[in-house]
Amino acid sequence: MGHTCSVVATEDTVQEAPPVGPRDAASARMPRWLPRAMVLALALVAGFQFASWAFHELTSLLLNILIAFFLALAIEPAVDWMAARGLRRGAATGLVFLGIVIAVAGFFALLGSMLADQIVTMVEDFPNYLDKVISWVNATFHTELSRVEVQDSLLHSDWLQKYVQDSANNVLDVSAQVLGGLFKLLTVTLFAFYFAADGPRLRRALCSVLPPHRQSEVLRAWEIAVAKTGGYLYSRGLMALISGVAHYILLEVLGVPYAPALAVWVGLISQFIPTIGTYLAGGLPMLIAFTVNPWYAVWVLGFVVIYQQFENYLLQPRITAKTVDIHPAVAFGSVIAGTALLGAVGALIAIPATATLQAFLGTYIKRYEVTDDARVQGGTRRPRGMSRLARVRRALRRGEAGAASGASAPDGADAEPAAPVAVPARPDRSGGAPPAGTVPAQATDTERARPPAGAPAPPRSPESTGPATGEPAPEG
């Protein structure tokens, strides 16, 4: 009976646990921070995707703003010069842009009229050119070509018909591209106008969100950018003027038509398209010179190549040394990098941007004095102010002094050095003479090397020499 009661009591005290479901088990194993981390990761991915999409869509606008910023930096010195003389910044900026618009419109009007007249002339003279080419081919290769057959084969060729058809179908695309280019030009002009006219206000707004020590750095960087960009464009303008004048003289001598317009074309294209601009600009004068005389095109090509070398090695380093101050290799590399990143615009603004960055970072780089070593100095350094003849004479004097010292030494004794230790020429306050065997400090090499007459020379007192030359002092 006792055993049975104990068993019943034990069963009464045991309570059954509630059943555990799969959801409760999963929640027991999952950390509390994991859901928040997953939501944060998804939010970061979504934000990155949105930022990438927005940057891709706004790349054209950001590029236009960058161009406008550098254009505003280029014209800001002229605007500041007018504003310092009492003109409002808005009016000064408007006058600068008006001058730019007039210059650009005049250039394209002159170039357009020249190209239109030259195209008409070339079309009218095309049969004569074709006859000359066919005659040369027949005489050289012993063929029997005729102008009528060549014209028929060209007019009825498949590639020409396909090109005309594609051009007719792409009229709308070309029109859209032209309108898009005009809209971009208007956008760049407006942003550049606001950047230049409101330059002080823009710098004030930018500095208002920065601590004082950062404000000075931003203003200094802005000033360096203005100086480098303006200097780069003005130096390019000067070189464009020199290049245009040089090519104008050549075209006038050769009698090529439209020499002024071609000179302006060569000057601008060669300077504002880096590295290859000169060769691109020389193509149009060569083509027009070829219509006058084929040999004139060869003369133009030779002059373009020679002038490019003259500009690279003599003219450009002297003009841009005080404005840009950038190594040619660094400039070439920056142009390649700018072209790879931003295309033609990157090639145009690469050099002023690199010069600005180099000048800004140069203040934070600590420089040390270079050691006097031939490996860094470019060769063995020679004493300044001493010619080769003077060095030979000095060596001969030292040799005579050594021989004289060896002859005056006693037998069995070692020869004394040619130049004894010098002591100050000024006597001590007690009036005593300097010790024997020494010479005054002011004595020359000849006096140190002068041998005694038959016996060792007596010590020379300081009173018997002059103060600087070592010659005997005058009596009395």
The 8 nearest C-alpha neighbors of each residue, nearest first, counted from 0:
[[1, 3, 2, 4, 5, 6, 7, 8],
 [2, 0, 4, 3, 5, 6, 7, 8],
 [1, 3, 5, 4, 0, 6, 7, 8],
 [4, 2, 6, 0, 1, 5, 7, 8],
 [3, 5, 7, 1, 6, 2, 8, 0],
 [6, 4, 8, 2, 7, 3, 9, 1],
 [5, 7, 9, 3, 4, 8, 10, 2],
 [8, 6, 4, 10, 9, 5, 11, 3],
 [7, 9, 5, 11, 6, 10, 4, 12],
 [8, 10, 6, 12, 7, 11, 5, 13],
 [9, 11, 7, 13, 8, 12, 6, 14],
 [12, 10, 8, 9, 13, 7, 14, 6],
 [11, 13, 9, 10, 14, 8, 7, 15],
 [12, 14, 10, 11, 9, 15, 8, 16],
 [15, 13, 12, 16, 11, 10, 17, 9],
 [14, 16, 17, 13, 18, 12, 10, 11],
 [17, 15, 18, 14, 19, 13, 20, 12],
 [18, 16, 19, 15, 20, 14, 23, 24],
 [17, 19, 20, 16, 15, 21, 23, 24],
 [20, 18, 17, 23, 21, 24, 22, 16],
 [19, 21, 23, 22, 24, 18, 25, 17],
 [22, 20, 24, 23, 25, 19, 26, 27],
 [23, 21, 25, 24, 20, 26, 19, 27],
 [22, 24, 26, 25, 20, 21, 27, 19],
 [23, 25, 27, 21, 22, 26, 28, 20],
 [26, 24, 22, 28, 27, 23, 29, 21],
 [27, 25, 23, 29, 28, 24, 22, 30],
 [26, 28, 24, 25, 29, 23, 30, 22],
 [27, 29, 25, 26, 24, 30, 23, 31],
 [30, 28, 26, 27, 25, 31, 33, 32],
 [31, 29, 32, 33, 28, 27, 26, 34],
 [30, 32, 33, 29, 34, 35, 26, 36],
 [33, 31, 35, 30, 34, 36, 29, 37],
 [32, 34, 36, 35, 31, 30, 37, 29],
 [35, 33, 37, 36, 32, 38, 31, 30],
 [36, 34, 38, 37, 33, 32, 39, 31],
 [35, 37, 39, 33, 34, 38, 40, 32],
 [36, 38, 40, 34, 35, 39, 33, 41],
 [37, 39, 35, 41, 36, 40, 42, 34],
 [40, 38, 42, 36, 37, 41, 35, 43],
 [41, 39, 43, 37, 42, 38, 36, 44],
 [40, 42, 38, 44, 39, 43, 45, 37],
 [41, 43, 39, 45, 40, 44, 46, 38],
 [44, 42, 46, 40, 45, 41, 47, 39],
 [45, 43, 47, 41, 46, 42, 48, 40],
 [44, 46, 42, 48, 43, 47, 41, 49],
 [47, 45, 43, 49, 44, 48, 42, 50],
 [48, 46, 50, 44, 49, 45, 43, 51],
 [47, 49, 45, 51, 46, 50, 52, 44],
 [48, 50, 46, 52, 47, 51, 53, 45],
 [49, 51, 47, 53, 52, 48, 54, 46],
 [52, 50, 54, 48, 49, 53, 55, 47],
 [51, 53, 49, 55, 50, 54, 48, 56],
 [54, 52, 50, 56, 55, 51, 57, 49],
 [55, 53, 57, 51, 56, 52, 58, 50],
 [56, 54, 52, 58, 53, 57, 51, 59],
 [55, 57, 53, 54, 58, 52, 59, 60],
 [58, 56, 54, 60, 59, 55, 53, 61],
 [59, 57, 61, 55, 60, 56, 54, 62],
 [58, 60, 62, 57, 61, 63, 56, 55],
 [59, 61, 63, 57, 62, 58, 64, 56],
 [62, 60, 64, 58, 63, 59, 57, 65],
 [61, 63, 65, 59, 64, 60, 58, 66],
 [62, 64, 60, 66, 61, 65, 187, 67],
 [63, 65, 67, 61, 62, 66, 68, 60],
 [66, 64, 62, 68, 67, 63, 61, 69],
 [67, 65, 63, 69, 68, 64, 70, 62],
 [66, 68, 191, 70, 64, 187, 65, 69],
 [67, 69, 65, 71, 70, 66, 191, 64],
 [70, 68, 72, 71, 66, 67, 73, 65],
 [69, 71, 67, 73, 72, 68, 191, 66],
 [70, 72, 195, 191, 68, 74, 69, 73],
 [73, 71, 225, 69, 75, 70, 74, 68],
 [72, 74, 229, 70, 71, 228, 75, 69],
 [73, 75, 71, 77, 76, 72, 78, 70],
 [74, 76, 78, 72, 77, 73, 195, 71],
 [77, 75, 79, 78, 74, 80, 73, 229],
 [78, 76, 80, 75, 79, 74, 81, 95],
 [77, 79, 75, 81, 80, 76, 91, 92],
 [80, 78, 82, 76, 77, 81, 75, 83],
 [81, 79, 77, 83, 78, 82, 76, 84],
 [82, 80, 78, 84, 83, 79, 86, 91],
 [83, 81, 86, 79, 84, 85, 80, 88],
 [82, 84, 80, 81, 85, 79, 86, 78],
 [85, 83, 82, 81, 86, 80, 79, 87],
 [84, 86, 82, 83, 87, 81, 88, 80],
 [87, 85, 82, 81, 84, 91, 88, 90],
 [86, 88, 90, 89, 82, 91, 85, 81],
 [87, 89, 91, 196, 90, 82, 92, 86],
 [88, 90, 196, 92, 91, 87, 93, 197],
 [89, 91, 93, 87, 92, 88, 94, 86],
 [92, 90, 88, 94, 93, 89, 78, 81],
 [93, 91, 95, 89, 90, 94, 78, 196],
 [92, 94, 90, 96, 91, 95, 97, 89],
 [95, 93, 97, 91, 92, 96, 90, 98],
 [94, 96, 92, 98, 97, 93, 91, 99],
 [95, 97, 99, 93, 98, 94, 100, 92],
 [98, 96, 94, 100, 95, 99, 93, 101],
 [97, 99, 101, 95, 96, 100, 102, 94],
 [100, 98, 96, 102, 97, 101, 103, 95],
 [101, 99, 97, 103, 102, 98, 104, 96],
 [100, 102, 98, 104, 99, 103, 105, 97],
 [101, 103, 99, 105, 100, 104, 106, 98],
 [104, 102, 106, 100, 105, 101, 99, 107],
 [105, 103, 101, 107, 106, 102, 100, 108],
 [106, 104, 108, 102, 103, 107, 101, 109],
 [105, 107, 103, 109, 104, 108, 110, 102],
 [106, 108, 110, 104, 109, 105, 111, 103],
 [109, 107, 111, 105, 110, 106, 104, 112],
 [108, 110, 106, 112, 107, 111, 105, 113],
 [109, 111, 107, 113, 108, 112, 260, 106],
 [112, 110, 108, 114, 113, 109, 107, 115],
 [111, 113, 115, 109, 114, 110, 108, 116],
 [112, 114, 110, 116, 111, 115, 117, 109],
 [113, 115, 117, 111, 112, 116, 118, 110],
 [116, 114, 112, 118, 117, 113, 111, 119],
 [117, 115, 119, 113, 118, 114, 112, 120],
 [116, 118, 120, 114, 119, 115, 113, 121],
 [119, 117, 121, 115, 120, 116, 114, 122],
 [120, 118, 122, 116, 117, 121, 123, 115],
 [121, 119, 117, 123, 118, 122, 124, 116],
 [120, 122, 118, 124, 123, 119, 125, 117],
 [123, 121, 125, 119, 120, 124, 118, 126],
 [122, 124, 120, 121, 125, 119, 126, 127],
 [125, 123, 121, 127, 122, 126, 120, 128],
 [124, 126, 128, 122, 127, 123, 121, 129],
 [127, 125, 129, 128, 124, 130, 123, 146],
 [126, 128, 130, 129, 124, 125, 131, 123],
 [129, 127, 125, 131, 130, 126, 132, 124],
 [128, 130, 126, 132, 127, 131, 125, 133],
 [129, 131, 127, 133, 128, 132, 134, 126],
 [132, 130, 134, 128, 129, 133, 135, 127],
 [131, 133, 129, 135, 134, 130, 136, 128],
 [134, 132, 136, 130, 135, 131, 129, 137],
 [135, 133, 131, 137, 132, 136, 130, 138],
 [134, 136, 132, 138, 133, 137, 139, 131],
 [135, 137, 133, 139, 134, 138, 140, 132],
 [138, 136, 142, 141, 134, 135, 140, 139],
 [137, 139, 135, 141, 136, 140, 134, 142],
 [140, 138, 136, 137, 141, 135, 142, 134],
 [139, 141, 137, 142, 136, 138, 135, 143],
 [142, 140, 137, 138, 139, 143, 136, 144],
 [141, 143, 137, 140, 144, 136, 138, 139],
 [144, 142, 137, 145, 141, 133, 136, 138],
 [143, 145, 142, 133, 137, 146, 148, 149],
 [146, 144, 148, 147, 149, 143, 133, 130],
 [145, 147, 149, 148, 150, 130, 144, 129],
 [148, 146, 150, 149, 145, 151, 152, 144],
 [147, 149, 151, 150, 146, 145, 152, 144],
 [148, 150, 152, 146, 147, 151, 153, 145],
 [151, 149, 153, 147, 152, 148, 154, 146],
 [152, 150, 148, 154, 153, 149, 155, 147],
 [151, 153, 149, 155, 150, 154, 156, 148],
 [154, 152, 150, 156, 151, 155, 149, 159],
 [155, 153, 151, 152, 156, 150, 159, 160],
 [154, 156, 152, 153, 151, 157, 160, 159],
 [157, 155, 153, 159, 158, 154, 152, 160],
 [156, 158, 160, 159, 161, 155, 162, 154],
 [157, 159, 161, 160, 156, 162, 163, 155],
 [160, 158, 162, 161, 157, 156, 163, 154],
 [159, 161, 163, 157, 162, 158, 164, 156],
 [160, 162, 158, 164, 159, 163, 165, 157],
 [161, 163, 159, 165, 160, 164, 158, 166],
 [164, 162, 166, 160, 161, 165, 167, 159],
 [163, 165, 161, 167, 166, 162, 160, 168],
 [166, 164, 168, 162, 167, 163, 169, 161],
 [165, 167, 163, 169, 164, 168, 162, 170],
 [168, 166, 164, 165, 169, 170, 163, 162],
 [167, 169, 165, 166, 170, 164, 171, 172],
 [170, 168, 172, 166, 171, 167, 165, 173],
 [169, 171, 173, 172, 167, 168, 174, 166],
 [170, 172, 174, 169, 173, 175, 168, 176],
 [173, 171, 169, 175, 174, 170, 176, 168],
 [172, 174, 176, 170, 175, 171, 169, 177],
 [173, 175, 171, 177, 172, 176, 170, 178],
 [176, 174, 172, 178, 173, 177, 179, 171],
 [175, 177, 179, 173, 174, 178, 180, 172],
 [178, 176, 180, 174, 179, 175, 173, 181],
 [177, 179, 181, 175, 180, 176, 182, 174],
 [180, 178, 176, 182, 177, 181, 175, 183],
 [179, 181, 177, 183, 178, 182, 176, 184],
 [180, 182, 184, 178, 179, 183, 185, 177],
 [181, 183, 179, 185, 184, 180, 186, 178],
 [184, 182, 186, 180, 185, 181, 187, 179],
 [183, 185, 181, 187, 182, 186, 188, 180],
 [184, 186, 182, 188, 183, 187, 181, 189],
 [187, 185, 183, 189, 184, 188, 182, 190],
 [186, 188, 67, 184, 190, 63, 185, 189],
 [189, 187, 185, 191, 186, 190, 192, 184],
 [188, 190, 192, 186, 191, 187, 185, 193],
 [191, 189, 193, 187, 192, 188, 67, 194],
 [190, 192, 67, 71, 194, 188, 189, 193],
 [193, 191, 189, 195, 190, 194, 196, 188],
 [192, 194, 196, 190, 191, 195, 197, 189],
 [195, 193, 191, 198, 197, 192, 196, 71],
 [194, 196, 71, 198, 192, 193, 197, 75],
 [197, 195, 89, 193, 88, 198, 194, 192],
 [198, 196, 200, 194, 195, 193, 199, 201],
 [197, 199, 201, 195, 194, 200, 196, 202],
 [200, 198, 202, 201, 197, 203, 196, 204],
 [201, 199, 203, 197, 202, 198, 204, 205],
 [200, 202, 198, 204, 203, 199, 197, 205],
 [201, 203, 205, 199, 204, 200, 206, 198],
 [204, 202, 200, 206, 201, 205, 207, 199],
 [205, 203, 201, 207, 202, 206, 200, 208],
 [204, 206, 202, 203, 207, 208, 201, 209],
 [205, 207, 203, 209, 214, 208, 204, 202],
 [206, 208, 204, 205, 209, 203, 210, 214],
 [209, 207, 206, 205, 210, 204, 214, 203],
 [208, 210, 206, 207, 213, 214, 211, 205],
 [209, 211, 213, 212, 214, 208, 206, 207],
 [212, 210, 214, 213, 209, 215, 206, 216],
 [213, 211, 214, 215, 210, 216, 209, 217],
 [214, 212, 216, 210, 211, 215, 209, 217],
 [215, 213, 211, 217, 206, 212, 216, 209],
 [214, 216, 218, 213, 217, 212, 219, 211],
 [215, 217, 219, 213, 214, 218, 220, 212],
 [218, 216, 220, 214, 219, 215, 221, 213],
 [219, 217, 221, 215, 220, 216, 222, 214],
 [218, 220, 222, 216, 221, 217, 215, 223],
 [221, 219, 223, 217, 222, 218, 216, 224],
 [220, 222, 218, 224, 219, 223, 217, 225],
 [221, 223, 219, 225, 224, 220, 218, 226],
 [222, 224, 220, 226, 225, 221, 227, 355],
 [225, 223, 221, 355, 227, 222, 226, 228],
 [226, 224, 72, 222, 228, 223, 227, 229],
 [225, 227, 223, 229, 224, 228, 230, 222],
 [228, 226, 230, 224, 229, 225, 323, 351],
 [229, 227, 351, 231, 225, 230, 73, 226],
 [228, 230, 73, 232, 226, 231, 227, 225],
 [229, 231, 322, 227, 233, 228, 232, 226],
 [230, 232, 228, 234, 229, 233, 227, 323],
 [231, 233, 235, 229, 234, 230, 236, 228],
 [234, 232, 236, 230, 235, 231, 229, 237],
 [233, 235, 237, 231, 236, 232, 230, 238],
 [236, 234, 232, 238, 233, 237, 270, 239],
 [235, 237, 233, 239, 234, 238, 232, 240],
 [238, 236, 234, 240, 239, 235, 233, 241],
 [237, 239, 241, 235, 240, 236, 242, 234],
 [240, 238, 266, 236, 242, 237, 241, 267],
 [239, 241, 237, 243, 238, 242, 244, 236],
 [242, 240, 238, 244, 243, 239, 245, 237],
 [243, 241, 239, 266, 245, 240, 244, 238],
 [242, 244, 262, 266, 240, 246, 241, 245],
 [243, 245, 247, 241, 242, 246, 240, 248],
 [246, 244, 242, 248, 247, 243, 241, 249],
 [247, 245, 249, 243, 248, 262, 244, 250],
 [248, 246, 262, 244, 250, 249, 245, 258],
 [247, 249, 251, 245, 246, 250, 252, 244],
 [248, 250, 246, 252, 247, 251, 253, 245],
 [251, 249, 253, 247, 255, 252, 248, 258],
 [250, 252, 254, 248, 253, 249, 247, 258],
 [253, 251, 249, 250, 254, 248, 255, 247],
 [254, 252, 250, 251, 255, 249, 295, 288],
 [253, 255, 251, 252, 250, 256, 258, 291],
 [254, 256, 250, 253, 288, 258, 251, 257],
 [257, 255, 258, 254, 287, 250, 251, 288],
 [258, 256, 260, 259, 261, 113, 255, 250],
 [257, 259, 261, 256, 250, 260, 247, 262],
 [260, 258, 262, 261, 257, 247, 263, 243],
 [261, 259, 263, 262, 257, 258, 110, 264],
 [260, 262, 264, 258, 263, 259, 265, 257],
 [261, 263, 243, 247, 259, 265, 264, 260],
 [264, 262, 266, 260, 261, 243, 265, 267],
 [265, 263, 261, 262, 267, 266, 268, 260],
 [264, 266, 280, 262, 268, 263, 269, 267],
 [267, 265, 239, 243, 263, 242, 269, 264],
 [266, 268, 270, 264, 269, 239, 265, 271],
 [269, 267, 265, 271, 270, 280, 276, 272],
 [268, 270, 277, 276, 266, 267, 265, 280],
 [271, 269, 267, 268, 272, 239, 235, 266],
 [270, 272, 268, 273, 269, 267, 347, 235],
 [273, 271, 276, 270, 268, 269, 347, 275],
 [272, 274, 276, 275, 271, 270, 346, 347],
 [273, 275, 276, 272, 331, 277, 334, 269],
 [276, 274, 277, 278, 273, 279, 272, 269],
 [275, 277, 269, 272, 279, 278, 273, 268],
 [276, 278, 269, 280, 279, 275, 281, 268],
 [277, 279, 281, 280, 276, 275, 282, 303],
 [280, 278, 276, 281, 277, 282, 275, 269],
 [279, 281, 265, 277, 278, 282, 268, 269],
 [280, 282, 278, 279, 284, 283, 277, 285],
 [281, 283, 285, 280, 279, 284, 286, 278],
 [282, 284, 286, 285, 281, 287, 280, 261],
 [285, 283, 287, 286, 281, 282, 288, 261],
 [286, 284, 296, 288, 282, 283, 287, 299],
 [287, 285, 289, 283, 284, 288, 282, 290],
 [286, 288, 284, 290, 289, 285, 283, 291],
 [289, 287, 285, 296, 291, 290, 286, 295],
 [288, 290, 293, 296, 292, 286, 287, 291],
 [291, 289, 287, 288, 292, 286, 293, 121],
 [292, 290, 288, 289, 255, 293, 287, 295],
 [291, 293, 289, 295, 294, 290, 288, 296],
 [294, 292, 289, 295, 296, 291, 290, 288],
 [293, 295, 297, 296, 292, 298, 289, 288],
 [296, 294, 298, 292, 297, 293, 288, 299],
 [295, 297, 285, 289, 299, 288, 294, 298],
 [296, 298, 300, 294, 295, 299, 301, 293],
 [297, 299, 295, 301, 296, 300, 302, 294],
 [298, 300, 296, 302, 297, 301, 285, 303],
 [301, 299, 297, 303, 298, 302, 296, 304],
 [302, 300, 298, 304, 303, 299, 305, 297],
 [301, 303, 299, 305, 300, 304, 306, 298],
 [302, 304, 300, 306, 301, 305, 307, 299],
 [303, 305, 307, 301, 302, 306, 300, 308],
 [306, 304, 302, 308, 307, 303, 301, 309],
 [305, 307, 309, 303, 308, 304, 302, 310],
 [308, 306, 310, 304, 305, 309, 303, 311],
 [307, 309, 311, 305, 310, 306, 312, 304],
 [310, 308, 306, 307, 313, 312, 311, 305],
 [309, 311, 314, 307, 308, 315, 313, 312],
 [312, 310, 308, 315, 309, 313, 307, 314],
 [311, 313, 309, 310, 308, 314, 316, 315],
 [314, 312, 309, 310, 315, 311, 316, 317],
 [313, 315, 310, 317, 316, 318, 312, 311],
 [314, 316, 318, 317, 310, 311, 319, 313],
 [317, 315, 319, 320, 318, 314, 313, 312],
 [318, 316, 320, 315, 314, 319, 313, 321],
 [317, 319, 315, 316, 320, 314, 234, 321],
 [318, 320, 322, 323, 316, 321, 317, 315],
 [321, 319, 324, 317, 316, 318, 322, 323],
 [322, 320, 319, 324, 323, 318, 317, 230],
 [321, 323, 230, 319, 320, 324, 231, 227],
 [322, 324, 319, 325, 227, 354, 231, 320],
 [325, 323, 320, 321, 322, 319, 326, 354],
 [326, 324, 323, 354, 327, 330, 329, 320],
 [325, 327, 329, 328, 330, 324, 331, 316],
 [328, 326, 330, 329, 331, 325, 332, 316],
 [327, 329, 331, 330, 326, 332, 325, 333],
 [330, 328, 332, 326, 327, 331, 333, 325],
 [329, 331, 327, 333, 328, 332, 350, 326],
 [332, 330, 328, 334, 329, 333, 327, 335],
 [333, 331, 329, 335, 334, 330, 336, 328],
 [332, 334, 336, 330, 335, 331, 349, 337],
 [333, 335, 346, 337, 331, 332, 349, 336],
 [336, 334, 332, 338, 333, 337, 339, 331],
 [337, 335, 333, 339, 338, 334, 332, 340],
 [338, 336, 345, 346, 334, 340, 349, 339],
 [337, 339, 342, 346, 345, 335, 336, 341],
 [338, 340, 336, 337, 342, 341, 335, 345],
 [341, 339, 337, 338, 342, 336, 345, 335],
 [342, 340, 345, 338, 337, 344, 339, 343],
 [341, 343, 338, 345, 344, 339, 340, 346],
 [344, 342, 346, 345, 338, 347, 341, 337],
 [343, 345, 347, 346, 342, 341, 348, 338],
 [344, 346, 337, 341, 338, 342, 348, 347],
 [347, 345, 334, 338, 337, 343, 349, 344],
 [346, 348, 344, 345, 349, 343, 272, 271],
 [347, 349, 345, 350, 351, 346, 352, 344],
 [350, 348, 352, 346, 337, 334, 345, 333],
 [349, 351, 353, 352, 348, 330, 354, 333],
 [352, 350, 354, 228, 353, 348, 349, 227],
 [351, 353, 355, 349, 350, 354, 348, 356],
 [354, 352, 356, 350, 355, 351, 357, 349],
 [355, 353, 351, 357, 352, 356, 323, 350],
 [356, 354, 352, 224, 358, 353, 357, 227],
 [357, 355, 353, 359, 354, 358, 360, 352],
 [356, 358, 354, 360, 355, 359, 361, 353],
 [357, 359, 361, 355, 356, 360, 354, 223],
 [360, 358, 356, 361, 357, 362, 355, 220],
 [359, 361, 357, 362, 363, 358, 356, 364],
 [362, 360, 358, 364, 359, 363, 357, 365],
 [361, 363, 360, 364, 359, 358, 365, 357],
 [364, 362, 361, 360, 365, 359, 366, 358],
 [365, 363, 361, 362, 366, 360, 359, 367],
 [364, 366, 363, 367, 362, 361, 360, 368],
 [365, 367, 364, 368, 369, 361, 363, 362],
 [368, 366, 369, 365, 370, 364, 371, 363],
 [367, 369, 370, 366, 371, 365, 375, 372],
 [370, 368, 367, 371, 375, 372, 376, 366],
 [369, 371, 372, 368, 375, 376, 367, 373],
 [372, 370, 369, 373, 376, 375, 380, 374],
 [373, 371, 374, 375, 370, 376, 379, 378],
 [372, 374, 378, 376, 379, 375, 377, 371],
 [375, 373, 372, 376, 377, 378, 379, 371],
 [376, 374, 373, 377, 372, 371, 370, 378],
 [377, 375, 373, 378, 374, 372, 371, 379],
 [376, 378, 375, 373, 374, 379, 372, 380],
 [379, 377, 373, 376, 380, 374, 375, 372],
 [380, 378, 373, 381, 377, 376, 372, 374],
 [379, 381, 378, 382, 373, 376, 372, 371],
 [382, 380, 383, 379, 385, 384, 378, 386],
 [383, 381, 385, 384, 380, 386, 390, 379],
 [382, 384, 385, 381, 386, 380, 387, 390],
 [383, 385, 382, 386, 381, 389, 387, 390],
 [386, 384, 383, 382, 389, 387, 390, 388],
 [387, 385, 389, 388, 390, 384, 383, 382],
 [386, 388, 390, 389, 391, 385, 392, 381],
 [389, 387, 391, 390, 386, 392, 385, 393],
 [390, 388, 392, 386, 391, 387, 385, 393],
 [389, 391, 393, 387, 388, 392, 394, 386],
 [392, 390, 388, 394, 393, 389, 395, 387],
 [393, 391, 395, 389, 394, 390, 396, 388],
 [392, 394, 390, 396, 391, 395, 389, 397],
 [393, 395, 397, 391, 392, 396, 398, 390],
 [396, 394, 398, 392, 397, 393, 399, 391],
 [397, 395, 393, 399, 398, 394, 400, 392],
 [396, 398, 400, 394, 395, 399, 401, 393],
 [397, 399, 395, 401, 396, 400, 394, 402],
 [400, 398, 402, 396, 401, 397, 403, 395],
 [399, 401, 448, 397, 403, 417, 398, 402],
 [400, 402, 417, 398, 404, 399, 403, 397],
 [403, 401, 399, 405, 404, 400, 406, 398],
 [404, 402, 406, 400, 405, 401, 450, 399],
 [403, 405, 401, 407, 402, 406, 417, 415],
 [404, 406, 414, 402, 403, 408, 407, 401],
 [407, 405, 403, 404, 408, 402, 414, 409],
 [408, 406, 404, 405, 403, 409, 455, 454],
 [407, 409, 405, 414, 406, 404, 412, 410],
 [410, 408, 412, 411, 407, 413, 406, 414],
 [411, 409, 412, 408, 413, 407, 406, 414],
 [410, 412, 409, 413, 408, 414, 405, 406],
 [413, 411, 410, 409, 414, 408, 415, 405],
 [412, 414, 415, 411, 408, 405, 409, 410],
 [415, 413, 405, 408, 404, 412, 416, 406],
 [414, 416, 404, 413, 417, 405, 408, 419],
 [417, 415, 418, 419, 414, 401, 404, 405],
 [418, 416, 401, 400, 404, 419, 415, 448],
 [417, 419, 416, 447, 420, 448, 400, 421],
 [420, 418, 437, 421, 416, 417, 438, 436],
 [419, 421, 437, 418, 422, 438, 436, 440],
 [422, 420, 440, 438, 439, 437, 419, 423],
 [423, 421, 440, 439, 424, 420, 438, 437],
 [422, 424, 440, 425, 439, 421, 426, 441],
 [425, 423, 439, 440, 461, 426, 422, 441],
 [424, 426, 423, 427, 461, 439, 422, 440],
 [427, 425, 430, 424, 432, 428, 461, 431],
 [426, 428, 429, 430, 431, 425, 432, 433],
 [427, 429, 430, 426, 431, 425, 432, 433],
 [428, 430, 427, 431, 426, 432, 433, 425],
 [429, 431, 428, 427, 426, 432, 433, 425],
 [432, 430, 429, 427, 426, 433, 428, 460],
 [431, 433, 460, 426, 434, 430, 461, 427],
 [432, 434, 435, 431, 460, 426, 437, 461],
 [435, 433, 437, 436, 432, 458, 431, 438],
 [434, 436, 458, 437, 433, 457, 459, 438],
 [435, 437, 458, 434, 438, 419, 457, 456],
 [438, 436, 435, 421, 419, 420, 434, 439],
 [437, 439, 421, 440, 442, 422, 436, 447],
 [438, 440, 424, 441, 442, 422, 423, 421],
 [439, 441, 423, 421, 424, 442, 422, 438],
 [440, 442, 439, 467, 469, 468, 424, 443],
 [443, 441, 469, 439, 440, 446, 468, 438],
 [444, 442, 446, 445, 447, 441, 469, 468],
 [443, 445, 447, 446, 448, 442, 396, 397],
 [446, 444, 448, 443, 447, 449, 396, 442],
 [447, 445, 449, 443, 448, 444, 442, 469],
 [446, 448, 444, 445, 449, 418, 443, 442],
 [447, 449, 400, 445, 446, 444, 450, 417],
 [450, 448, 446, 447, 445, 451, 400, 403],
 [451, 449, 403, 448, 452, 404, 400, 456],
 [450, 452, 456, 455, 454, 453, 449, 407],
 [451, 453, 454, 450, 456, 455, 449, 407],
 [454, 452, 451, 455, 407, 456, 450, 406],
 [455, 453, 452, 451, 456, 407, 457, 450],
 [454, 456, 451, 457, 407, 453, 452, 450],
 [455, 457, 451, 454, 458, 452, 450, 459],
 [458, 456, 459, 455, 435, 436, 451, 454],
 [457, 459, 435, 460, 456, 436, 437, 434],
 [460, 458, 457, 461, 463, 438, 435, 464],
 [459, 461, 462, 432, 463, 458, 433, 464],
 [460, 462, 463, 464, 424, 459, 426, 425],
 [461, 463, 460, 464, 472, 465, 459, 426],
 [464, 462, 471, 461, 472, 460, 465, 459],
 [465, 463, 471, 469, 472, 470, 462, 461],
 [464, 466, 469, 472, 470, 467, 468, 471],
 [465, 467, 468, 464, 469, 441, 424, 470],
 [466, 468, 465, 441, 469, 442, 464, 470],
 [467, 469, 470, 465, 466, 441, 442, 443],
 [468, 470, 442, 464, 465, 467, 441, 471],
 [471, 469, 464, 465, 468, 472, 463, 442],
 [472, 470, 464, 463, 465, 473, 469, 462],
 [471, 473, 465, 464, 463, 470, 474, 462],
 [474, 472, 471, 475, 465, 463, 464, 470],
 [475, 473, 472, 471, 463, 462, 464, 465],
 [474, 473, 472, 463, 471, 462, 465, 464]]
